[in-house]
């Protein structure tokens, strides 16, 4: 299960974030950095957060459970990265990697330990938290959609193809991600895999149908890349529950349809001046929130679901005196807690990222690789126009490699003469 979760983080998110025409290296490369740093930093950070709440340090046992938990923590940072994708420098991204897991672990402790609300697939504590954390960072950084260069926000045939590969990788491994932490109960883990499988298949079919109906018989690639996965997010909190198969299919279908139509909200956010680079609200934020709401009502419908929602999922009894109505209220409170901590933590992190210690990216240099990667002449994209605020120059490449190479050599020759 650890390998599946790690593959989702490294390969799934990595390929998904190559959708931007001029930020392919930044998408997959910085995603790789977040995985490497996040997997490592989460280990000591868990001991620190535990000491804050318990009052003393304890040695952390490094085992498969901890490694898998690291993947969930890192996934939240990767989701946030999608919100401010292309807008931050590596130093600002490092600050996010340092602080966001801290806020996430605090929220996880509040939800799981204090409120006793289990979230096996991370609908609240991973997906919704990461999405709203990233949006809050954009607000704090004052990233305005109207100020971004339109030519840098475009996609290409091949970049969308690479992102589609990422979606397929995520789709295949999502059931393992939701059930990764329930390895010591094979019966329960099997139920998690089955419910997630049904939900994510339903969201895939529903997303294709909705996109075709909404666009007069044609599919919109950005909707297919994201809405097909919404079933895995929305079922994450409910997947250990005892529900009929048709319920899983219905919930997944609602996720696929809602995520497809949710791109109207994406346009609404842009009009409000809120930027969401990779539309993470449509895939993670809103489906995660609705997953928590559906879990709350599922608790009211069945007493066994109350038991599964109270503790770690595999315990069949509890010493709690709560009623199902009480647990409903605690799940709603967990939704509010996750939203509040995510937004507050994102705003704090974004404000710190604006300090002089963290060099920022000029608006005209956003969503292009050339400020932080060495782009060799053979890697340049034909017909690519790059506007760089730092040099205040426009470089237009020719229609083929030879023309591009000739232009670069002439520019170097002129610079040497000067």
FIGU-895924 format. One record per residue (C-alpha): z, y, x; residue in one letter. Coordinates in steps of 0.1 Angstrom, whole numbers, padded with zeros to 4 digits, always signed. Example, Ala and Ser with C-alpha at 12.3 -4.5 7.8 and 13.67 -1.06 7.14 Angstrom:
+0078-0045+0123a+0071-0011+0137s
END
This chain:
+0000+0000+0000x+0007+0024+0029x-0028+0019+0042x-0043+0027+0008x-0022+0059+0004x-0031+0069+0040x-0068+0063+0033x-0066+0085+0002x-0052+0113+0023x-0075+0110+0053x-0107+0098+0038x-0105+0107+0002x-0093+0143+0005x-0112+0147+0038x-0146+0140+0022x-0137+0158-0010x-0132+0190+0010x-0167+0191+0025x-0182+0206-0007x-0185+0241+0008x-0219+0247+0024x-0205+0266+0055x-0170+0251+0057x-0177+0214+0062x-0160+0211+0096x-0130+0232+0084x-0126+0211+0053x-0126+0176+0069x-0112+0187+0103x-0082+0207+0090x-0076+0180+0064x-0072+0156+0093x-0048+0179+0110x-0026+0182+0079x-0025+0144+0077x-0015+0139+0113x+0011+0167+0114x+0024+0160+0079x+0030+0122+0084x+0051+0131+0115x+0069+0162+0103x+0081+0146+0070x+0103+0121+0089x+0129+0146+0104x+0125+0169+0074x+0138+0142+0050x+0169+0139+0071x+0174+0177+0071x+0170+0180+0033x+0193+0150+0028x+0219+0167+0050x+0217+0199+0030x+0226+0181-0002x+0250+0155+0012x+0268+0177+0038x+0262+0154+0068x+0234+0140+0088x+0224+0103+0087x+0200+0084+0108x+0167+0078+0090x+0154+0043+0090x+0117+0043+0096x+0101+0016+0075x+0071+0011+0052x+0089+0029+0023x+0094+0060+0044x+0058+0059+0058x+0044+0057+0022x+0067+0085+0011x+0052+0106+0039x+0018+0101+0024x+0030+0114-0009x+0045+0145+0008x+0014+0151+0028x-0008+0147-0004x+0010+0177-0019x+0001+0198+0011x-0035+0186+0009x-0037+0196-0028x-0023+0231-0019x-0049+0233+0009x-0076+0229-0018x-0064+0260-0035x-0066+0283-0004x-0094+0263+0012x-0113+0285+0036x-0090+0315+0033x-0064+0309+0060x-0063+0307+0098x-0050+0275+0116x-0017+0293+0124x-0012+0302+0087x-0021+0266+0078x+0005+0254+0103x+0031+0275+0086x+0023+0260+0052x+0026+0225+0068x+0060+0234+0080x+0074+0249+0049x+0058+0232+0019x+0072+0197+0025x+0107+0214+0027x+0103+0229-0008x+0087+0197-0021x+0116+0176-0009x+0141+0200-0025x+0122+0197-0058x+0121+0160-0055x+0158+0158-0049x+0164+0180-0080x+0141+0160-0102x+0149+0124-0091x+0185+0126-0079x+0200+0154-0100x+0180+0152-0133x+0173+0115-0130x+0137+0117-0139x+0115+0091-0121x+0079+0100-0112x+0063+0070-0096x+0028+0084-0094x+0039+0120-0086x+0024+0137-0116x+0050+0165-0113x+0065+0163-0078x+0031+0158-0060x+0001+0169-0080x+0014+0197-0102x+0037+0209-0075x+0010+0211-0048x-0015+0228-0072x+0008+0256-0082x+0022+0260-0047x-0013+0266-0034x-0021+0291-0062x+0011+0310-0054x+0000+0312-0018x-0033+0328-0028x-0015+0353-0049x+0009+0363-0021x-0021+0365+0004x-0039+0388-0022x-0071+0367-0021x-0094+0383-0047x-0124+0364-0059x-0146+0395-0063x-0141+0404-0026x-0153+0370-0013x-0189+0368+0000x-0209+0350-0027x-0231+0333-0001x-0201+0316+0015x-0189+0301-0018x-0221+0281-0023x-0226+0244-0020x-0256+0224-0008x-0272+0191-0018x-0256+0172+0012x-0222+0189+0010x-0218+0179-0026x-0230+0144-0017x-0202+0142+0009x-0176+0154-0016x-0188+0128-0041x-0180+0101-0015x-0145+0115-0013x-0141+0113-0051x-0152+0077-0050x-0127+0068-0022x-0099+0085-0042x-0109+0067-0074x-0109+0033-0058x-0074+0037-0041x-0056+0057-0069x-0039+0026-0085x-0024+0017-0051x-0012+0053-0046x+0006+0053-0080x+0023+0019-0073x+0029+0023-0036x+0067+0028-0039x+0073+0000-0064x+0066-0028-0039x+0099-0047-0045x+0090-0055-0081x+0057-0072-0083x+0057-0074-0121x+0063-0037-0125x+0038-0029-0097x+0012-0049-0116x+0019-0029-0147x+0014+0003-0127x-0019-0009-0113x-0032-0020-0147x-0022+0013-0165x-0037+0034-0137x-0068+0013-0136x-0074+0017-0173x-0067+0054-0173x-0089+0063-0143x-0118+0042-0157x-0115+0060-0190x-0114+0094-0173x-0145+0085-0153x-0164+0076-0185x-0151+0105-0204x-0159+0130-0176x-0196+0119-0175x-0199+0120-0213x-0183+0154-0215x-0203+0169-0187x-0235+0156-0203x-0227+0170-0237x-0216+0203-0223x-0247+0208-0202x-0274+0195-0225x-0279+0161-0211x-0273+0170-0174x-0243+0164-0153x-0224+0191-0134x-0215+0178-0100x-0182+0198-0096x-0169+0183-0129x-0179+0148-0119x-0162+0152-0085x-0129+0161-0101x-0126+0153-0138x-0134+0116-0131x-0101+0114-0112x-0079+0132-0137x-0068+0099-0153x-0050+0089-0122x-0030+0121-0122x-0021+0123-0158x-0010+0086-0160x+0011+0090-0128x+0045+0095-0145x+0038+0071-0173x+0023+0042-0153x+0056+0022-0151x+0062+0025-0188x+0057-0003-0213x+0026+0010-0232x-0003-0007-0248x-0036-0008-0230x-0053+0015-0255x-0027+0041-0248x-0036+0041-0211x-0073+0044-0220x-0065+0073-0244x-0044+0092-0219x-0070+0088-0192x-0098+0098-0216x-0079+0130-0225x-0075+0137-0188x-0112+0134-0182x-0122+0155-0212x-0095+0181-0206x-0104+0184-0169x-0141+0189-0176x-0134+0216-0202x-0107+0230-0180x-0133+0247-0158x-0133+0274-0185x-0097+0281-0173x-0110+0283-0138x-0133+0311-0148x-0105+0328-0167x-0083+0327-0135x-0111+0343-0115x-0113+0371-0140x-0076+0376-0136x-0081+0379-0099x-0066+0345-0090x-0086+0324-0067x-0086+0286-0067x-0111+0275-0041x-0114+0238-0048x-0103+0241-0085x-0071+0221-0079x-0057+0233-0112x-0083+0213-0130x-0077+0181-0112x-0040+0182-0102x-0022+0211-0118x-0029+0209-0155x-0033+0170-0156x+0000+0167-0138x+0018+0190-0162x+0004+0172-0192x+0013+0139-0176x+0050+0150-0176x+0047+0161-0213x+0032+0128-0223x+0059+0110-0204x+0085+0129-0224x+0071+0119-0257x+0066+0083-0245x+0104+0082-0239x+0110+0091-0275x+0087+0063-0287x+0103+0034-0268x+0138+0027-0255x+0125+0007-0225x+0105+0037-0214x+0137+0057-0214x+0152+0032-0190x+0121+0033-0167x+0120+0071-0168x+0157+0075-0159x+0159+0056-0126x+0136+0044-0099x+0114+0024-0123x+0123-0011-0115x+0159-0011-0128x+0162-0024-0163x+0196-0010-0171x+0215+0022-0164x+0251+0034-0167x+0239+0067-0182x+0252+0079-0215x+0220+0097-0223x+0201+0092-0254x+0163+0091-0256x+0164+0127-0269x+0185+0137-0239x+0160+0121-0215x+0132+0139-0233x+0150+0172-0225x+0156+0163-0189x+0119+0155-0184x+0109+0189-0198x+0135+0205-0175x+0120+0186-0146x+0086+0201-0155x+0101+0236-0155x+0120+0229-0122x+0088+0218-0105x+0069+0248-0117x+0096+0273-0107x+0102+0258-0072x+0065+0255-0065x+0056+0290-0075x+0087+0305-0057x+0081+0284-0026x+0044+0293-0025x+0051+0330-0028x+0076+0329+0000x+0052+0309+0022x+0023+0332+0015x+0043+0364+0022x+0055+0349+0055x+0019+0340+0064x+0010+0377+0061x+0033+0385+0091x+0016+0396+0123x+0027+0364+0140x+0001+0346+0119x-0034+0360+0125x-0053+0362+0092x-0089+0357+0083x-0110+0387+0074x-0125+0385+0039x-0161+0385+0052x-0152+0356+0075x-0137+0333+0049x-0153+0299+0040x-0173+0297+0072x-0166+0275+0103x-0176+0298+0130x-0144+0316+0137x-0124+0285+0146x-0149+0259+0156x-0174+0258+0185x-0208+0255+0167x-0235+0242+0191x-0271+0252+0185x-0281+0217+0174x-0255+0218+0146x-0266+0250+0130x-0279+0248+0095x-0315+0259+0088x-0319+0291+0068x-0281+0298+0072x-0270+0334+0071x-0236+0341+0086x-0219+0374+0080x-0190+0380+0105x-0166+0409+0099x-0152+0405+0134x-0185+0413+0151x-0201+0432+0122x-0234+0414+0129x-0257+0393+0107x-0273+0363+0122x-0302+0347+0103x-0314+0313+0115x-0349+0302+0113x-0364+0275+0091x-0363+0249+0118x-0343+0240+0148x-0368+0253+0173x-0369+0287+0158x-0331+0288+0156x-0328+0277+0193x-0354+0303+0203x-0335+0331+0185x-0302+0321+0201x-0318+0321+0236x-0333+0356+0230x-0299+0369+0218x-0282+0355+0249x-0309+0370+0271x-0304+0405+0255x-0267+0402+0259x-0270+0394+0297x-0293+0424+0302x-0269+0447+0284x
END
